[in-house]
Amino acid sequence: MDRRGFLKATAAAGALGGLGSGRLASPALAQGAAARTLRFVPQANLANFDPVWGTQYVVRNAGALVWDTLYGVDDKLEPQRQMVEGEEVSQDGLTWTFRLRPGLKFHDGEPVLAKDVVASLNRWSARDSMGQMIRAIQNEVAAVDDRTFVWKLKSPYPKMKFALGKTNSPFGIVMPERIAKTDPFSQITEYVGSGPMRFKRDEWVPGAKAVFEKFAGYVPRDEPGNWLAGGKRMLVDRVEWVIMPDTATASAALQNGEVDWWENPISDIIPTLKRNRNIAVDIADPLGNIGVFRMNHLHPPFNDVRARRAILMATSQEDYMAAIVGDDAALWKPLPSFFTPNTPLYTEAGGEIMKGPRRLDEAKRLLQESGYKGEPIVMLVAQDQPITKAQGDVAADMLKKIGVNVDYVATDWGTVGQRRASKALPSQGGWHIFFTWFGGADCINPAPNNGVRAGGDTAWWGWPNSPECEALRNEWFAAPDLAAEKAVMARYNKALMDFAIYNPTGFFLAYQAWRKNVSGVVKGPLPFFWGVSKS
Amino acid sequence: MFAYILRRLIATIPVMLVVAAVVFMMVYASGNPAALLAGDQATPEDIARIEHALGYDRPKIQQFVEWLWRVMQGDLGTSVFTNLPVTTMIAQRIEPTVSLMLVTLVLSVGVAVPMGVVAAWKAGTWIDRAIMVIAVLGFSVPVFVVGYILAWVFALQLDWFPVQGYTPLSEGFIPFISNLILPAIALGGVYIALIARITRATMLEVLQQDYVRTARAKGVGQREILFVHALKNAAIPIVTVIGIGIALLIGGAVVTESVFAIPGLGRLTVDAILRRDFPVIQGVVLMFSFVYVIINLLIDLSYSLFDPRIRY
C-alpha cells in the first residue's frame, strides 16, 4: 500500500468512526465563543501578507478579508462599486473621476482618503498586468479632495472597473498612504486594512496560524454580499486559519470538529467526507482550474510551431484529467480553448486540433518535420504538487509514444519556480516543458490571463512571441461592448491555438468541505467569509 | 571540569563556522527565491528588482561575510517571505518542538530502559523475544503510519485526544499533554527500539560480570542487581545512544509535526526549504547544530556521574 492509499484508508476509517459514534464537535472554547470563531483550513500557508507584493492565491484570499477594494466582481463576473460611491467618465473616455463612499475607515481608526487610494493604486499598478497597462497610458492619477480622485489617461481604457475589481492577484486593495508608498518590490511591514476583518499580527505564526478579528468600524454596503461585491457583513467575530499541510490530518480534524471549513480537500478524501453526516461537501469554485503544459518557445524543438502543434494533437485531456481528479467525470471537462468554460467570453474557435481521436502518428510526423531528432527534452515536474505530478506522469507517457526522448526532472515546486525563469539552453540549466495550472478566474478574459501573453521577452515563462496574438489581445481591450468582445475572442482563441501558445490539459473543478453547523458558504474563486455563520 | 567545559565550548566555534559555511554554500547553490517571490506575472526585470531588494545580486562572498557578521551579533536575519526576524520565527516555534522532544524523551527512556533490562534478564525467553519484536516494529514502521493509526484509534474512535494542534503548557498540563501524547508515541517508536536494544545488549554483557555473580552470592535482590548494580554500569553506552538518538528525534519531528499539525521547528524547516527562504534555513540549521553540539557536551559530562573513574 502506498502513502496515498494509506491516507485514503485511514480517512475512510475515520469517517466510519465518526458515523459510529455520532460524535459532535468537541469545542476547545466555551460554546458561545466557539460559535463566534470560525476555524478554517486554507489551501496553503500564509507565508507573507502583502497582497500586492505576494501574488499567491492564499495571500489574496487573506487580503480580501483585511483590505477593501474600489470595485468588486460579483458572481456574474461584473464589477460592482465597493468603496466607490460613484464614478464619472468623460465623453472621450480619457478622464475617470471617482468618489469614495462616506464613512470608510482604516483599522487604525483613520478615515480612508483619496490620497490613500491614489498611493494604493500607484503601488498596485506597478505590479499588476492590467495596472501596468493603465500606467502605460496614464497622464496622472491624483486626489481632488478627501473623497474624490481622478485618473487621466492618454487613451480610453474601457476595462477600468474590471481592473479595479477583479479577483486575480494582485488586486487593487486600499491601504493607508504611508504604507502604500512602500516600494512595490518590497514587503509592507504594517497591516492596516480597510476591510471587514483586522489582521492579528501578534497571533500570526507563519506556517501554523493566522487570525482575523471583526473590525467594528467597517461600514458594509447595503446590497447583499456577492463575491467581492455588496455588503461584506461578518457574522463571526473571529476567523482562525489553521495551516495543515497533511490532508489526512485536515480530514480527521474536520471530522472531529476541530476545524469548521476546509478550503481544498483532495479528491481522494471526498467520498469519505461525503459519508459523514456532519459534513457538507460542494464544488469550491465554479470557475475551476485549467491545467497547463507549458513549452519553452526559445529553444528547439518548441521554437517551431509544428512541434508545439504536435503536442496539442497528441494530447488526450481525458488522461490528464483522470490523473488529476480521479474517476469523477463531473469534476472535469474537455477544454479546446484557453479560456474558462461557462463564462461570457468562452470560445472553442480554432480548438479542433484538441478534439476527436488523438492522432499520435500524425503528431510524430509533425514533430520530425520540425527537425526534432531525439534530443533529450527536459521536462520539469514538481513532485510536491499533486496536480503537476499527475500532469508530468501523463505527459511523459504521451511524449514517449510520439518518439520524444524525455528527460524527466523530478523536483520540487520551488526548483521549478526558479528554473522556469531561466532562458538558458535546456542542457545548461534551462528547460523545455513545465506544468502548472491557472485558476479559472484568471482565464475569464485575456486581461488577467498570463499564459496567453505573447510579447516575447515580456511574456510569461516560455516567452512566446506572436505579434498577431498580441494585436488581437489589444483589440479585445478596445472592444466597446460584449458582442464586439466575443467577435474578437473567437479570432484570438483561434490564433492562440494555431500558434500553440501552450497546451491546455483540461478544465477541472475542486471541492470544499465544511461542518453542517456552518452556513453561508458559497462557491467562488476564493473563500468568501462574509455571510458565513456558525451555530 | 570548568576548564573542560570552557575548552569544549570554545571548540564549538570552528564547528559552527564550518556548519555556517557549508549551509550557506548548499543553500545558495540552489539559486535564490526571487523568481518564487515575484509570482507568475513577474517579468525578468521584476525578478531582478526583487533580487536587488533582497541583496542577492551582490557577490556571494560578500553576502556570506555580512551574514556571518550579523550572526555573530545574534542577528539571524529576516525571513524573505514573512518579513519577520528569524529569531522571532524560531522563538514562535521552539516551544512546541522542545515540548514534543522532551515528552518523547521521557516517555521513550521510561519505557525503553525497563524493556531492555527485562529483555536481558529474561534473555532467550518469550518475554525477551516479544520485547525484541516490539523493538523491530518500532524501527520498521514509519512515523507517519504510526501517527495515522494512533490518530484514528485514540482521537477519532475513542475521542481521548485531539487529532492535531498544540496547547502551550501555560494553558494547563492536561490540554498540553493531551496534544502531545500521540505525537510523542509516534515519534518515540524508533527511539524506544534503539534504546531498548542497546540496553539489552549492554545489560547482557554486564550481567556476565563477576561482581554481579558476587552480588547474587551475597543474596542481593534481583531488582537491586538489575537496576542499581548492573544498570549503572551499563549506563554509559545507553546515555550515548540517548544523545545520538536526539538527532533521530529532530529528523522525526519534521514528519510528526506535519502529521499532527504541530507548529514546531520541523515544519518551519520544511516550509523554509520548499520556499528557499534562505535566512530561515540557515538560522534553523545553525540552531540545530548548536543544540546538537551542546547535547553531546552534556552527554560527555554525564559520564562522570555514572563512572567516577572518568574525570575532566
HADDOCK unambig.tbl for C-alpha pairs under 7 A between the chains (distance, minus, plus):
assign (segid A and resid 10 and name CA) (segid B and resid 148 and name CA) 6.80 0.50 0.50
assign (segid A and resid 10 and name CA) (segid B and resid 152 and name CA) 6.86 0.50 0.50
assign (segid A and resid 14 and name CA) (segid B and resid 152 and name CA) 5.89 0.50 0.50
assign (segid A and resid 14 and name CA) (segid B and resid 156 and name CA) 5.91 0.50 0.50
assign (segid A and resid 17 and name CA) (segid B and resid 156 and name CA) 6.14 0.50 0.50
assign (segid A and resid 17 and name CA) (segid B and resid 157 and name CA) 5.18 0.50 0.50
assign (segid A and resid 18 and name CA) (segid B and resid 156 and name CA) 6.66 0.50 0.50
assign (segid A and resid 47 and name CA) (segid B and resid 81 and name CA) 5.92 0.50 0.50
assign (segid A and resid 47 and name CA) (segid B and resid 82 and name CA) 5.41 0.50 0.50
assign (segid A and resid 48 and name CA) (segid B and resid 81 and name CA) 5.35 0.50 0.50
assign (segid A and resid 48 and name CA) (segid B and resid 82 and name CA) 4.40 0.50 0.50
assign (segid A and resid 54 and name CA) (segid B and resid 37 and name CA) 6.59 0.50 0.50
assign (segid A and resid 55 and name CA) (segid B and resid 39 and name CA) 5.54 0.50 0.50
assign (segid A and resid 56 and name CA) (segid B and resid 39 and name CA) 6.98 0.50 0.50
assign (segid A and resid 185 and name CA) (segid B and resid 49 and name CA) 6.73 0.50 0.50
assign (segid A and resid 185 and name CA) (segid B and resid 50 and name CA) 5.76 0.50 0.50
assign (segid A and resid 186 and name CA) (segid B and resid 53 and name CA) 6.76 0.50 0.50
assign (segid A and resid 205 and name CA) (segid B and resid 92 and name CA) 6.81 0.50 0.50
assign (segid A and resid 207 and name CA) (segid B and resid 268 and name CA) 6.68 0.50 0.50
assign (segid A and resid 208 and name CA) (segid B and resid 263 and name CA) 5.22 0.50 0.50
assign (segid A and resid 244 and name CA) (segid B and resid 261 and name CA) 5.72 0.50 0.50
assign (segid A and resid 245 and name CA) (segid B and resid 258 and name CA) 6.36 0.50 0.50
assign (segid A and resid 246 and name CA) (segid B and resid 258 and name CA) 6.12 0.50 0.50
assign (segid A and resid 246 and name CA) (segid B and resid 259 and name CA) 5.99 0.50 0.50
assign (segid A and resid 249 and name CA) (segid B and resid 259 and name CA) 6.05 0.50 0.50
assign (segid A and resid 249 and name CA) (segid B and resid 260 and name CA) 6.53 0.50 0.50
assign (segid A and resid 252 and name CA) (segid B and resid 163 and name CA) 6.64 0.50 0.50
assign (segid A and resid 253 and name CA) (segid B and resid 163 and name CA) 5.84 0.50 0.50
assign (segid A and resid 253 and name CA) (segid B and resid 164 and name CA) 6.82 0.50 0.50
assign (segid A and resid 256 and name CA) (segid B and resid 156 and name CA) 6.44 0.50 0.50
assign (segid A and resid 414 and name CA) (segid B and resid 36 and name CA) 6.90 0.50 0.50
assign (segid A and resid 414 and name CA) (segid B and resid 274 and name CA) 5.68 0.50 0.50
assign (segid A and resid 414 and name CA) (segid B and resid 275 and name CA) 5.66 0.50 0.50
assign (segid A and resid 414 and name CA) (segid B and resid 276 and name CA) 6.82 0.50 0.50
assign (segid A and resid 417 and name CA) (segid B and resid 35 and name CA) 6.23 0.50 0.50
assign (segid A and resid 417 and name CA) (segid B and resid 36 and name CA) 5.45 0.50 0.50
assign (segid A and resid 418 and name CA) (segid B and resid 35 and name CA) 5.47 0.50 0.50
assign (segid A and resid 418 and name CA) (segid B and resid 36 and name CA) 6.48 0.50 0.50
assign (segid A and resid 421 and name CA) (segid B and resid 35 and name CA) 6.72 0.50 0.50
assign (segid A and resid 450 and name CA) (segid B and resid 41 and name CA) 6.58 0.50 0.50
assign (segid A and resid 458 and name CA) (segid B and resid 43 and name CA) 6.02 0.50 0.50
assign (segid A and resid 460 and name CA) (segid B and resid 41 and name CA) 6.79 0.50 0.50
